[in-house]
Structures are given as structure tokens and as C-alpha cells.
Amino acid sequence: MLLRPFLNDAGSCASYLFGCTSRARLAVVDPHVDLVDDYIAASAAIGAPIVAVFETHVQADHVSGLPVLVERTGATGCLPAGAGVAFEHRALADGDVVELGNTVVTTISTPGHAPAHNAYVVADRRRGTEEPWLVFSGDSLLIGDVGRPDLHVDVDARGQALLLQQSLQRLLELPDHVLLYPSHYGGSVCGRGLSGNPFSSIGFERAHNALLSLSDADAFADAVLADAPPPPADQKRIVAANRGGHASALV
């Protein structure tokens, strides 16, 4: 299985090209519109097409590259069920599976940062098993932090925080060895104390992420709602562009 991270320091956004080279089926997770040419160039150099584009949620801090990638590659756009977007896509619910040759992607519904949010667990059949190898966690579980629950709701951020805690418990059911690839790292406004290291593992976060040690729901909600940074600039316009699939509205 191939995995290529793309790090955009302008907004501390991480996206990923991954998939099966032997069956020539690649995908991109949480693409940034500024990097569309880079994903396509990497795909061409590898000699395998991009056939799927996954969003973990409707982004609030940057314009998604999904609509442009779908238009230019013919890939299928995949978003969480209930994402509320106005363009054709495959809606992925909890437990849904997408096969990319020998690469198998299983959806875990992880609401909390956003009401409709998925994580994507990846296995590689060429390793002789469908045991999880890595997880793209979006903005749910971050490195040294968790996603803020207030960006995607006008009211009841506390309710979203309580949902987030339940979602994190689902991710912690994964084995310690599973590699963790979130969609943001240090400098992003989607968390409060993210590490500058963009990658981790479930086991390391279980041992060292202080927010994961808060078993009391109210204490967890208090912690994740405290000291939130300002929201992203142009948040409402970005969300509207991403829901409508109109990247040109802001670029």
C-alpha cells in the first residue's frame, strides 16, 4: 500500500494520497484546493489513477479540493452521511467499506468536531490480513489534542463535546499499533494545543494525550470548550463554498 502525506503549513492542514498500486486504485483524504495539482502529479508519477476522494467532514478552515479533483479525475467523492452538501457524492455511514484494490477503507462515524464526521480505518490485504494498519482521524483525534466542538454549530457546543468524547472512545478501541494520521497539526485553529509532529499512533495518544484521560463527561466538555482560539477567518464563506462544491467562490 502506498501512503503519501501532503502538509500545507499555511493552515497546518494535512491531506493524504494513499491506496493500492498493484491494482492501480488511489484515493485522497481531506484534499486542499491549493494542492490539487500536486495530488494529480503524484498520481501520474506513481502510474495509478485517483478513483476516490474522501472528506472526513465539511471543512471550516480551508476550501476543499474534492470538487476539483472529482472533476479532473472522474473519482467518486465520499463524505459522511448527513454532511448536507449540494453535489453528487457517495454518503458513507458507520461501517461502510470502500475497496481500493488490496487497500480496504472502513468508515467509523465520529461526530463531535462536526455533527457529520467520519474517521477512515485502513487495512492492506497484501499484509495477509484485514487488521487495521492506520486511521485517518480528520479533526476528531489530533496529536496531543482533540478537535474543538464549537465550529460547526451555532448552539449546543457542549452537546457536540459530549458526542466527541463518545467518538474518541470508539477510536480508542483500535489497537495501540494503529498509526494515526489526522487532518491538522500544530498551528491549526481546529484545536488548542496540537503537537507540531503531524503523525502519531493510537497507543501513544492513549498514553500521552491528556484529554483522553478525562473519563468524566462534564470534565471533558469543560476542557475542550476552554480557551478556544478565534474561529477561522471567512469560516461561513468557506463552509458555504464547501457545501455547495464551489471552490472558485474563494480561490
Accessible surface in RSA format (square Angstrom, percent):
REM  Atomic radii and reference values for relative SASA: ProtOr
REM  Chains: A
REM  Algorithm: Lee & Richards
REM  Probe-radius: 1.40
REM  Slices: 20
REM RES _ NUM      All-atoms   Total-Side   Main-Chain    Non-polar    All polar
REM                ABS   REL    ABS   REL    ABS   REL    ABS   REL    ABS   REL
RES MET A   1    54.68  28.3   2.56   1.7  52.12 124.1   6.01   5.1  48.67  64.5
RES LEU A   2    22.66  12.6  15.50  11.1   7.16  18.0  22.24  15.6   0.42   1.1
RES LEU A   3    43.72  24.3  22.02  15.8  21.71  54.6  22.02  15.5  21.71  58.4
RES ARG A   4   111.94  47.0 111.94  57.1   0.00   0.0  29.75  40.7  82.19  49.8
RES PRO A   5    57.29  41.8  37.34  34.0  19.95  72.5  37.34  30.8  19.95 124.0
RES PHE A   6    33.99  17.0  30.29  18.8   3.69   9.6  33.91  20.6   0.08   0.2
RES LEU A   7    81.67  45.5  51.01  36.5  30.66  77.1  51.01  35.8  30.66  82.5
RES ASN A   8    18.33  12.6  14.67  14.2   3.66   8.8   5.56  13.4  12.78  12.4
RES ASP A   9   115.13  80.6  93.40  93.0  21.73  51.4  36.64  86.2  78.49  78.3
RES ALA A  10   101.84  93.6  52.67  81.3  49.16 111.8  66.28  93.3  35.55  94.2
RES GLY A  11    29.82  36.8   0.00   N/A  29.82  36.8  26.50  72.7   3.32   7.4
RES SER A  12     8.17   6.9   8.17  10.9   0.00   0.0   0.00   0.0   8.17  11.4
RES CYS A  13     6.37   4.8   5.27   5.9   1.10   2.6   4.98  12.6   1.39   1.5
RES ALA A  14     2.11   1.9   0.69   1.1   1.42   3.2   0.73   1.0   1.38   3.7
RES SER A  15     2.77   2.3   2.64   3.5   0.13   0.3   1.71   3.6   1.07   1.5
RES TYR A  16     0.29   0.1   0.29   0.2   0.00   0.0   0.29   0.2   0.00   0.0
RES LEU A  17     0.00   0.0   0.00   0.0   0.00   0.0   0.00   0.0   0.00   0.0
RES PHE A  18     0.30   0.2   0.30   0.2   0.00   0.0   0.30   0.2   0.00   0.0
RES GLY A  19     0.00   0.0   0.00   N/A   0.00   0.0   0.00   0.0   0.00   0.0
RES CYS A  20     3.21   2.4   2.10   2.3   1.11   2.6   1.42   3.6   1.79   1.9
RES THR A  21    64.91  46.2  47.96  48.6  16.95  40.4  22.03  29.6  42.88  64.8
RES SER A  22    65.35  55.2  24.70  33.0  40.65  93.6  35.91  76.5  29.44  41.2
RES ARG A  23   149.87  62.9 131.32  66.9  18.55  44.2  34.49  47.1 115.38  69.9
RES ALA A  24    37.85  34.8  33.93  52.4   3.92   8.9  33.93  47.8   3.92  10.4
RES ARG A  25    94.13  39.5  94.13  48.0   0.00   0.0  19.57  26.7  74.57  45.2
RES LEU A  26     0.00   0.0   0.00   0.0   0.00   0.0   0.00   0.0   0.00   0.0
RES ALA A  27     0.00   0.0   0.00   0.0   0.00   0.0   0.00   0.0   0.00   0.0
RES VAL A  28     0.00   0.0   0.00   0.0   0.00   0.0   0.00   0.0   0.00   0.0
RES VAL A  29     0.47   0.3   0.47   0.4   0.00   0.0   0.47   0.4   0.00   0.0
RES ASP A  30     3.48   2.4   0.90   0.9   2.58   6.1   0.91   2.1   2.57   2.6
RES PRO A  31     0.02   0.0   0.00   0.0   0.02   0.1   0.00   0.0   0.02   0.1
RES HIS A  32    18.38  10.0  18.38  12.8   0.00   0.0  10.18  10.5   8.20   9.5
RES VAL A  33    22.22  14.6  12.34  11.2   9.89  23.8  12.34  10.7   9.89  26.8
RES ASP A  34    97.12  68.0  67.36  67.0  29.76  70.4  22.93  54.0  74.19  74.0
RES LEU A  35    27.74  15.5  27.74  19.8   0.00   0.0  27.74  19.5   0.00   0.0
RES VAL A  36     5.76   3.8   5.44   4.9   0.32   0.8   5.44   4.7   0.32   0.9
RES ASP A  37    91.37  64.0  86.40  86.0   4.97  11.7  33.14  78.0  58.22  58.1
RES ASP A  38    65.82  46.1  61.76  61.5   4.05   9.6  11.52  27.1  54.30  54.2
RES TYR A  39     0.00   0.0   0.00   0.0   0.00   0.0   0.00   0.0   0.00   0.0
RES ILE A  40    41.82  23.8  41.21  30.7   0.61   1.5  41.37  29.8   0.45   1.2
RES ALA A  41    61.22  56.3  49.80  76.8  11.42  26.0  56.93  80.2   4.29  11.4
RES ALA A  42    20.43  18.8  12.50  19.3   7.93  18.0  19.81  27.9   0.62   1.6
RES SER A  43     8.83   7.5   8.65  11.5   0.18   0.4   2.19   4.7   6.64   9.3
RES ALA A  44    77.09  70.9  48.40  74.7  28.69  65.3  59.03  83.1  18.06  47.8
RES ALA A  45    92.54  85.1  49.06  75.7  43.48  98.9  62.14  87.5  30.40  80.5
RES ILE A  46    45.33  25.8  12.69   9.5  32.64  78.7  19.40  14.0  25.93  70.4
RES GLY A  47    60.47  74.6   0.00   N/A  60.47  74.6  32.33  88.7  28.14  63.0
RES ALA A  48     5.34   4.9   1.48   2.3   3.87   8.8   3.47   4.9   1.87   5.0
RES PRO A  49    72.55  52.9  64.81  59.1   7.75  28.2  71.94  59.4   0.61   3.8
RES ILE A  50     4.70   2.7   0.48   0.4   4.22  10.2   0.48   0.3   4.22  11.4
RES VAL A  51    34.60  22.8  25.21  22.8   9.40  22.6  27.30  23.7   7.30  19.8
RES ALA A  52     4.35   4.0   4.35   6.7   0.00   0.0   4.35   6.1   0.00   0.0
RES VAL A  53     0.00   0.0   0.00   0.0   0.00   0.0   0.00   0.0   0.00   0.0
RES PHE A  54     0.12   0.1   0.12   0.1   0.00   0.0   0.12   0.1   0.00   0.0
RES GLU A  55     4.17   2.4   4.17   3.2   0.00   0.0   3.83   7.4   0.34   0.3
RES THR A  56     0.03   0.0   0.03   0.0   0.00   0.0   0.03   0.0   0.00   0.0
RES HIS A  57     0.83   0.5   0.83   0.6   0.00   0.0   0.00   0.0   0.83   1.0
RES VAL A  58     9.72   6.4   6.03   5.5   3.69   8.9   8.27   7.2   1.45   3.9
RES GLN A  59     1.67   0.9   0.68   0.5   0.99   2.4   0.16   0.3   1.51   1.1
RES ALA A  60     2.79   2.6   0.91   1.4   1.88   4.3   0.91   1.3   1.88   5.0
RES ASP A  61    28.32  19.8   8.03   8.0  20.28  48.0   4.16   9.8  24.16  24.1
RES HIS A  62    13.59   7.4   9.17   6.4   4.42  11.3  13.25  13.7   0.34   0.4
RES VAL A  63    11.73   7.7   9.69   8.8   2.04   4.9   9.69   8.4   2.04   5.5
RES SER A  64     7.00   5.9   6.35   8.5   0.65   1.5   6.04  12.9   0.96   1.3
RES GLY A  65     0.00   0.0   0.00   N/A   0.00   0.0   0.00   0.0   0.00   0.0
RES LEU A  66     3.43   1.9   3.43   2.5   0.00   0.0   3.43   2.4   0.00   0.0
RES PRO A  67    28.58  20.8  19.85  18.1   8.74  31.8  24.36  20.1   4.22  26.2
RES VAL A  68    40.98  27.0  40.68  36.8   0.30   0.7  40.98  35.6   0.00   0.0
RES LEU A  69     0.00   0.0   0.00   0.0   0.00   0.0   0.00   0.0   0.00   0.0
RES VAL A  70    44.31  29.2  41.87  37.9   2.44   5.9  41.87  36.4   2.44   6.6
RES GLU A  71   146.37  84.0 114.14  86.4  32.23  76.7  45.50  88.0 100.87  82.4
RES ARG A  72   129.23  54.3  91.61  46.7  37.61  89.6  37.75  51.6  91.48  55.4
RES THR A  73    48.27  34.3  12.75  12.9  35.52  84.6  21.55  28.9  26.72  40.4
RES GLY A  74    66.41  81.9   0.00   N/A  66.41  81.9  34.81  95.5  31.60  70.8
RES ALA A  75     6.68   6.1   0.00   0.0   6.68  15.2   1.46   2.1   5.22  13.8
RES THR A  76    68.33  48.6  62.79  63.7   5.54  13.2  33.94  45.6  34.40  52.0
RES GLY A  77     4.01   4.9   0.00   N/A   4.01   4.9   0.52   1.4   3.49   7.8
RES CYS A  78     1.68   1.3   1.68   1.9   0.00   0.0   0.00   0.0   1.68   1.8
RES LEU A  79     4.21   2.3   4.21   3.0   0.00   0.0   4.21   3.0   0.00   0.0
RES PRO A  80     2.06   1.5   1.97   1.8   0.09   0.3   1.97   1.6   0.09   0.6
RES ALA A  81    47.35  43.5  32.20  49.7  15.15  34.5  32.70  46.0  14.65  38.8
RES GLY A  82    73.17  90.2   0.00   N/A  73.17  90.2  38.94 106.9  34.23  76.7
RES ALA A  83     4.78   4.4   0.19   0.3   4.59  10.4   1.51   2.1   3.27   8.7
RES GLY A  84    57.70  71.2   0.00   N/A  57.70  71.2  38.12 104.6  19.58  43.8
RES VAL A  85    20.53  13.5   0.06   0.1  20.47  49.3   0.35   0.3  20.18  54.7
RES ALA A  86    87.51  80.5  48.62  75.0  38.89  88.5  60.98  85.9  26.52  70.3
RES PHE A  87    48.52  24.3  33.99  21.1  14.53  37.8  43.45  26.3   5.06  14.5
RES GLU A  88   170.68  98.0 140.57 106.4  30.10  71.7  63.98 123.8 106.70  87.1
RES HIS A  89    59.19  32.3  30.07  20.9  29.12  74.5  28.45  29.3  30.74  35.8
RES ARG A  90   101.98  42.8  95.72  48.8   6.26  14.9  37.88  51.8  64.10  38.9
RES ALA A  91    52.54  48.3  32.81  50.6  19.73  44.9  32.81  46.2  19.73  52.3
RES LEU A  92     1.00   0.6   0.11   0.1   0.89   2.2   0.11   0.1   0.89   2.4
RES ALA A  93    47.81  44.0  44.50  68.7   3.31   7.5  47.81  67.3   0.00   0.0
RES ASP A  94    71.40  50.0  48.98  48.8  22.42  53.0  20.73  48.8  50.67  50.5
RES GLY A  95    45.11  55.6   0.00   N/A  45.11  55.6  28.42  78.0  16.70  37.4
RES ASP A  96    47.03  32.9  42.88  42.7   4.16   9.8   6.36  15.0  40.68  40.6
RES VAL A  97    64.85  42.7  48.49  43.9  16.36  39.4  48.49  42.1  16.36  44.4
RES VAL A  98    12.81   8.4  11.65  10.5   1.17   2.8  12.81  11.1   0.00   0.0
RES GLU A  99    91.73  52.7  77.71  58.8  14.03  33.4  23.67  45.8  68.07  55.6
RES LEU A 100     0.83   0.5   0.83   0.6   0.00   0.0   0.83   0.6   0.00   0.0
RES GLY A 101    12.72  15.7   0.00   N/A  12.72  15.7   7.45  20.4   5.27  11.8
RES ASN A 102    22.96  15.8  22.96  22.2   0.00   0.0   0.93   2.2  22.03  21.3
RES THR A 103     0.27   0.2   0.27   0.3   0.00   0.0   0.00   0.0   0.27   0.4
RES VAL A 104     8.06   5.3   7.47   6.8   0.58   1.4   7.47   6.5   0.58   1.6
RES VAL A 105     0.70   0.5   0.48   0.4   0.23   0.5   0.48   0.4   0.23   0.6
RES THR A 106    46.70  33.2  46.70  47.3   0.00   0.0  31.36  42.1  15.34  23.2
RES THR A 107     2.47   1.8   0.77   0.8   1.70   4.1   0.00   0.0   2.47   3.7
RES ILE A 108    19.60  11.2  19.60  14.6   0.00   0.0  19.60  14.1   0.00   0.0
RES SER A 109    37.78  31.9  35.26  47.1   2.52   5.8  13.30  28.3  24.48  34.3
RES THR A 110     0.00   0.0   0.00   0.0   0.00   0.0   0.00   0.0   0.00   0.0
RES PRO A 111    28.18  20.5  28.18  25.7   0.00   0.0  28.18  23.3   0.00   0.0
RES GLY A 112     0.00   0.0   0.00   N/A   0.00   0.0   0.00   0.0   0.00   0.0
RES HIS A 113     1.45   0.8   1.09   0.8   0.36   0.9   0.00   0.0   1.45   1.7
RES ALA A 114     4.57   4.2   4.57   7.0   0.00   0.0   4.57   6.4   0.00   0.0
RES PRO A 115    73.38  53.5  55.01  50.1  18.38  66.8  55.86  46.1  17.52 108.9
RES ALA A 116    18.75  17.2  10.72  16.5   8.03  18.3  15.64  22.0   3.10   8.2
RES HIS A 117     2.03   1.1   0.00   0.0   2.03   5.2   0.00   0.0   2.03   2.4
RES ASN A 118     3.18   2.2   3.18   3.1   0.00   0.0   0.00   0.0   3.18   3.1
RES ALA A 119     0.00   0.0   0.00   0.0   0.00   0.0   0.00   0.0   0.00   0.0
RES TYR A 120     0.39   0.2   0.39   0.2   0.00   0.0   0.39   0.3   0.00   0.0
RES VAL A 121    11.22   7.4  10.28   9.3   0.94   2.3  10.28   8.9   0.94   2.5
RES VAL A 122     0.00   0.0   0.00   0.0   0.00   0.0   0.00   0.0   0.00   0.0
RES ALA A 123     6.53   6.0   6.24   9.6   0.30   0.7   6.24   8.8   0.30   0.8
RES ASP A 124     5.90   4.1   4.87   4.9   1.02   2.4   0.00   0.0   5.90   5.9
RES ARG A 125    82.69  34.7  69.79  35.6  12.90  30.7  34.72  47.5  47.97  29.1
RES ARG A 126   163.94  68.8 125.30  63.9  38.64  92.0  31.66  43.3 132.28  80.2
RES ARG A 127   131.60  55.3  96.85  49.4  34.75  82.7  32.68  44.7  98.92  60.0
RES GLY A 128    72.19  89.0   0.00   N/A  72.19  89.0  38.44 105.5  33.75  75.6
RES THR A 129    61.21  43.5  49.51  50.2  11.70  27.9  42.66  57.3  18.55  28.0
RES GLU A 130    97.18  55.8  75.81  57.4  21.37  50.9  34.71  67.1  62.47  51.0
RES GLU A 131    84.50  48.5  72.99  55.2  11.51  27.4  27.34  52.9  57.16  46.7
RES PRO A 132    35.03  25.5  33.46  30.5   1.57   5.7  33.60  27.7   1.43   8.9
RES TRP A 133    68.10  27.3  68.04  32.9   0.06   0.1  57.80  30.8  10.30  16.7
RES LEU A 134     2.35   1.3   2.35   1.7   0.00   0.0   2.35   1.7   0.00   0.0
RES VAL A 135     0.00   0.0   0.00   0.0   0.00   0.0   0.00   0.0   0.00   0.0
RES PHE A 136     0.96   0.5   0.96   0.6   0.00   0.0   0.96   0.6   0.00   0.0
RES SER A 137     0.00   0.0   0.00   0.0   0.00   0.0   0.00   0.0   0.00   0.0
RES GLY A 138     0.11   0.1   0.00   N/A   0.11   0.1   0.00   0.0   0.11   0.2
RES ASP A 139     0.49   0.3   0.49   0.5   0.00   0.0   0.00   0.0   0.49   0.5
RES SER A 140     0.00   0.0   0.00   0.0   0.00   0.0   0.00   0.0   0.00   0.0
RES LEU A 141     0.27   0.1   0.27   0.2   0.00   0.0   0.27   0.2   0.00   0.0
RES LEU A 142     0.00   0.0   0.00   0.0   0.00   0.0   0.00   0.0   0.00   0.0
RES ILE A 143     8.72   5.0   8.62   6.4   0.09   0.2   8.62   6.2   0.09   0.3
RES GLY A 144    38.51  47.5   0.00   N/A  38.51  47.5  20.12  55.2  18.39  41.2
RES ASP A 145     3.15   2.2   3.15   3.1   0.00   0.0   1.26   3.0   1.90   1.9
RES VAL A 146     0.00   0.0   0.00   0.0   0.00   0.0   0.00   0.0   0.00   0.0
RES GLY A 147     0.00   0.0   0.00   N/A   0.00   0.0   0.00   0.0   0.00   0.0
RES ARG A 148     4.35   1.8   4.35   2.2   0.00   0.0   0.16   0.2   4.19   2.5
RES PRO A 149     0.75   0.5   0.27   0.2   0.48   1.7   0.27   0.2   0.48   3.0
RES ASP A 150    43.90  30.8  32.62  32.5  11.28  26.7  14.29  33.6  29.62  29.5
RES LEU A 151    10.99   6.1   2.13   1.5   8.86  22.3   3.63   2.5   7.36  19.8
RES HIS A 152    32.61  17.8   5.21   3.6  27.40  70.1   9.95  10.3  22.66  26.4
RES VAL A 153    37.51  24.7  19.61  17.8  17.90  43.1  25.90  22.5  11.60  31.5
RES ASP A 154   145.99 102.3 106.97 106.5  39.02  92.3  34.95  82.2 111.04 110.7
RES VAL A 155   118.81  78.2 108.81  98.5   9.99  24.1 116.67 101.4   2.14   5.8
RES ASP A 156    98.92  69.3  78.89  78.5  20.03  47.4  33.88  79.7  65.04  64.9
RES ALA A 157    24.29  22.3  20.72  32.0   3.58   8.1  20.72  29.2   3.58   9.5
RES ARG A 158    91.33  38.3  89.08  45.4   2.24   5.3  53.24  72.8  38.09  23.1
RES GLY A 159    19.57  24.1   0.00   N/A  19.57  24.1  16.21  44.5   3.35   7.5
RES GLN A 160    16.06   9.0  15.84  11.6   0.22   0.5   1.61   3.4  14.45  11.0
RES ALA A 161     0.00   0.0   0.00   0.0   0.00   0.0   0.00   0.0   0.00   0.0
RES LEU A 162    59.31  33.0  58.03  41.5   1.28   3.2  58.14  40.8   1.16   3.1
RES LEU A 163    69.15  38.5  68.49  49.0   0.65   1.6  68.49  48.1   0.65   1.8
RES LEU A 164     0.00   0.0   0.00   0.0   0.00   0.0   0.00   0.0   0.00   0.0
RES GLN A 165    18.78  10.5  18.78  13.7   0.00   0.0   6.17  13.1  12.61   9.6
RES GLN A 166   113.50  63.5 108.60  79.4   4.90  11.7  41.86  89.1  71.64  54.3
RES SER A 167     3.98   3.4   2.52   3.4   1.46   3.4   1.25   2.7   2.73   3.8
RES LEU A 168     1.54   0.9   1.42   1.0   0.12   0.3   1.43   1.0   0.11   0.3
RES GLN A 169    86.05  48.1  83.24  60.8   2.82   6.7  40.45  86.1  45.60  34.6
RES ARG A 170    92.16  38.7  89.50  45.6   2.66   6.3  35.64  48.7  56.52  34.3
RES LEU A 171     0.00   0.0   0.00   0.0   0.00   0.0   0.00   0.0   0.00   0.0
RES LEU A 172    22.88  12.7  15.72  11.2   7.17  18.0  16.15  11.3   6.74  18.1
RES GLU A 173   138.80  79.7 104.31  78.9  34.49  82.1  46.59  90.1  92.21  75.3
RES LEU A 174    18.32  10.2  16.28  11.7   2.03   5.1  16.82  11.8   1.50   4.0
RES PRO A 175    52.57  38.3  41.38  37.7  11.18  40.6  52.56  43.4   0.01   0.1
RES ASP A 176    79.57  55.7  71.39  71.1   8.18  19.3  27.64  65.1  51.93  51.8
RES HIS A 177    95.40  52.1  75.68  52.6  19.71  50.4  66.87  68.9  28.53  33.2
RES VAL A 178     0.00   0.0   0.00   0.0   0.00   0.0   0.00   0.0   0.00   0.0
RES LEU A 179    63.67  35.5  63.67  45.5   0.00   0.0  63.67  44.7   0.00   0.0
RES LEU A 180     0.00   0.0   0.00   0.0   0.00   0.0   0.00   0.0   0.00   0.0
RES TYR A 181    24.67  11.5  24.37  13.9   0.30   0.8   3.13   2.4  21.54  26.5
RES PRO A 182     0.21   0.1   0.21   0.2   0.00   0.0   0.21   0.2   0.00   0.0
RES SER A 183     3.31   2.8   2.71   3.6   0.60   1.4   1.67   3.6   1.64   2.3
RES HIS A 184     0.51   0.3   0.24   0.2   0.27   0.7   0.00   0.0   0.51   0.6
RES TYR A 185    16.36   7.6  16.18   9.2   0.18   0.5  16.36  12.3   0.00   0.0
RES GLY A 186    22.89  28.2   0.00   N/A  22.89  28.2  10.33  28.3  12.57  28.1
RES GLY A 187    72.49  89.4   0.00   N/A  72.49  89.4  35.95  98.7  36.54  81.8
RES SER A 188    11.98  10.1   0.13   0.2  11.85  27.3   2.31   4.9   9.67  13.6
RES VAL A 189    48.18  31.7  46.40  42.0   1.79   4.3  46.95  40.8   1.23   3.3
RES CYS A 190     2.01   1.5   2.01   2.2   0.00   0.0   0.00   0.0   2.01   2.2
RES GLY A 191     1.63   2.0   0.00   N/A   1.63   2.0   0.00   0.0   1.63   3.7
RES ARG A 192    64.27  27.0  26.80  13.7  37.47  89.2  24.39  33.3  39.89  24.2
RES GLY A 193    51.95  64.1   0.00   N/A  51.95  64.1  35.49  97.4  16.46  36.9
RES LEU A 194    22.66  12.6   2.28   1.6  20.38  51.2   2.28   1.6  20.38  54.8
RES SER A 195    38.52  32.6  29.02  38.7   9.50  21.9  23.40  49.8  15.12  21.2
RES GLY A 196    59.99  74.0   0.00   N/A  59.99  74.0  32.43  89.0  27.55  61.7
RES ASN A 197    87.64  60.4  78.37  75.7   9.28  22.3  26.33  63.4  61.32  59.3
RES PRO A 198    21.21  15.5  20.88  19.0   0.34   1.2  20.88  17.2   0.34   2.1
RES PHE A 199    59.69  29.9  55.38  34.3   4.31  11.2  55.52  33.7   4.17  11.9
RES SER A 200    19.92  16.8   2.69   3.6  17.23  39.7  15.59  33.2   4.33   6.1
RES SER A 201    24.12  20.4  23.82  31.8   0.30   0.7  13.27  28.3  10.85  15.2
RES ILE A 202     0.00   0.0   0.00   0.0   0.00   0.0   0.00   0.0   0.00   0.0
RES GLY A 203    14.37  17.7   0.00   N/A  14.37  17.7   8.95  24.5   5.42  12.1
RES PHE A 204   114.57  57.3 107.72  66.7   6.85  17.8 112.25  68.1   2.32   6.6
RES GLU A 205     2.63   1.5   2.63   2.0   0.00   0.0   0.06   0.1   2.57   2.1
RES ARG A 206    99.54  41.8  79.24  40.4  20.29  48.3  50.82  69.5  48.71  29.5
RES ALA A 207    76.18  70.0  36.17  55.8  40.01  91.0  46.75  65.8  29.43  78.0
RES HIS A 208   121.47  66.4  90.09  62.6  31.38  80.3  61.57  63.5  59.91  69.7
RES ASN A 209     4.43   3.1   0.21   0.2   4.22  10.2   1.16   2.8   3.27   3.2
RES ALA A 210    77.01  70.8  65.30 100.8  11.70  26.6  72.79 102.5   4.22  11.2
RES LEU A 211    25.92  14.4  24.99  17.9   0.93   2.3  25.12  17.6   0.80   2.2
RES LEU A 212    21.61  12.0   2.74   2.0  18.87  47.4   5.00   3.5  16.61  44.7
RES SER A 213    87.91  74.3  54.74  73.1  33.17  76.4  51.70 110.1  36.21  50.7
RES LEU A 214    56.32  31.4  52.71  37.7   3.61   9.1  53.83  37.8   2.49   6.7
RES SER A 215   108.64  91.8  78.55 104.8  30.09  69.3  50.87 108.3  57.77  80.9
RES ASP A 216    84.44  59.1  76.53  76.2   7.91  18.7  34.84  82.0  49.60  49.5
RES ALA A 217    43.48  40.0  39.07  60.3   4.41  10.0  39.07  55.0   4.41  11.7
RES ASP A 218    83.17  58.3  82.38  82.0   0.79   1.9  18.81  44.3  64.36  64.2
RES ALA A 219    39.97  36.8  32.13  49.6   7.84  17.8  36.72  51.7   3.25   8.6
RES PHE A 220     1.59   0.8   1.59   1.0   0.00   0.0   1.59   1.0   0.00   0.0
RES ALA A 221     0.00   0.0   0.00   0.0   0.00   0.0   0.00   0.0   0.00   0.0
RES ASP A 222    79.96  56.0  71.45  71.1   8.51  20.1  29.54  69.5  50.42  50.3
RES ALA A 223    33.91  31.2  18.12  28.0  15.79  35.9  26.84  37.8   7.07  18.7
RES VAL A 224     0.69   0.5   0.00   0.0   0.69   1.7   0.00   0.0   0.69   1.9
RES LEU A 225    56.09  31.2  35.08  25.1  21.02  52.8  36.58  25.7  19.51  52.5
RES ALA A 226    46.03  42.3  36.21  55.9   9.82  22.3  45.18  63.6   0.85   2.2
RES ASP A 227   132.52  92.8 100.83 100.4  31.69  74.9  37.85  89.1  94.67  94.4
RES ALA A 228    43.42  39.9  16.20  25.0  27.22  61.9  16.20  22.8  27.22  72.1
RES PRO A 229    34.02  24.8  24.60  22.4   9.42  34.2  31.56  26.1   2.46  15.3
RES PRO A 230   104.17  75.9  96.52  88.0   7.65  27.8 103.52  85.5   0.65   4.0
RES PRO A 231    80.96  59.0  69.97  63.8  11.00  40.0  69.97  57.8  11.00  68.3
RES PRO A 232    13.85  10.1   4.23   3.9   9.61  35.0   8.88   7.3   4.96  30.9
RES ALA A 233    88.88  81.7  65.73 101.4  23.15  52.7  75.99 107.0  12.90  34.2
RES ASP A 234    77.73  54.4  59.25  59.0  18.48  43.7  11.89  28.0  65.84  65.7
RES GLN A 235    34.63  19.4  31.36  22.9   3.27   7.8   8.06  17.2  26.57  20.1
RES LYS A 236   175.18  85.5 165.39 101.5   9.79  23.3 110.56  99.5  64.62  68.8
RES ARG A 237   132.11  55.5 125.84  64.1   6.27  14.9  59.35  81.1  72.76  44.1
RES ILE A 238    14.62   8.3  14.62  10.9   0.00   0.0  14.62  10.5   0.00   0.0
RES VAL A 239    24.99  16.4  24.99  22.6   0.00   0.0  24.99  21.7   0.00   0.0
RES ALA A 240    64.03  58.9  49.91  77.0  14.11  32.1  56.08  79.0   7.95  21.0
RES ALA A 241     6.22   5.7   0.84   1.3   5.38  12.2   4.79   6.7   1.43   3.8
RES ASN A 242    10.60   7.3   4.49   4.3   6.11  14.7   4.40  10.6   6.20   6.0
RES ARG A 243    86.65  36.4  86.64  44.2   0.01   0.0  34.73  47.5  51.91  31.5
RES GLY A 244    16.78  20.7   0.00   N/A  16.78  20.7  10.70  29.4   6.07  13.6
RES GLY A 245    18.06  22.3   0.00   N/A  18.06  22.3   1.72   4.7  16.34  36.6
RES HIS A 246   113.89  62.2 110.07  76.5   3.82   9.8  73.86  76.1  40.02  46.6
RES ALA A 247     7.88   7.2   3.63   5.6   4.25   9.7   4.90   6.9   2.98   7.9
RES SER A 248    93.31  78.9  74.99 100.1  18.32  42.2  46.17  98.3  47.15  66.0
RES ALA A 249    61.90  56.9  32.22  49.7  29.68  67.5  44.36  62.5  17.54  46.5
RES LEU A 250    45.42  25.3  12.71   9.1  32.71  82.2  19.75  13.9  25.67  69.1
RES VAL A 251   106.73  70.2  42.66  38.6  64.08 154.4  78.83  68.5  27.91  75.7
END  Absolute sums over single chains surface
CHAIN  1 A     9990.4       7218.6       2771.7       5499.6       4490.7
END  Absolute sums over all chains
TOTAL          9990.4       7218.6       2771.7       5499.6       4490.7
